[in-house]
Amino acid sequence: TGAIEKNETQVLHNIFKSMSRTHGNAVPVIAQNSLLGHSKGGSAGWQMAGLLQTVITGII
């Protein structure tokens, strides 16, 4: 949802800011919930599979 995405974005911003990341550097982020929804515990497996496919192929 929009409210959760705003919070997640702020958390990522804070993490990278604390790491002194250069402002303007792109940070690839995968947001699969809009495609998969929240299927409780099952969504963790789907999201992990998507993450691993992205890491292996380099395609976001």
SVG drawing of the C-alpha trace seen along z (x, -y; Angstrom):
<svg xmlns="http://www.w3.org/2000/svg" viewBox="-3 -14 33 34">
<polyline fill="none" stroke="black" stroke-width="0.4" points="0.0,0.0 1.0,-3.6 1.5,-4.2 3.8,-1.2 5.8,-2.0 6.4,-5.5 7.7,-4.0 9.9,-1.5 11.3,-4.2 12.2,-6.3 13.9,-3.3 16.0,-2.7 16.9,-6.4 18.0,-6.4 20.1,-3.3 22.0,-4.6 22.3,-8.1 24.0,-6.5 26.4,-4.7 27.4,-8.0 26.1,-6.9 26.5,-9.6 23.2,-11.4 21.9,-10.7 23.3,-7.2 20.6,-4.8 19.6,-2.1 17.7,0.7 14.7,1.8 12.4,4.6 8.7,4.2 6.9,7.4 3.8,6.8 2.0,5.1 2.4,8.2 2.1,10.9 0.2,9.3 0.5,10.5 -0.1,14.2 1.1,14.4 4.0,16.9 3.9,18.0 4.9,14.6 8.3,14.9 9.2,17.8 7.9,16.0 9.8,12.9 13.0,14.8 12.8,16.5 12.3,13.2 15.3,11.7 17.5,14.6 16.5,14.4 17.4,10.7 20.8,11.4 21.6,14.2 20.4,12.5 21.2,8.9 17.7,8.0 15.4,5.9"/>
</svg>
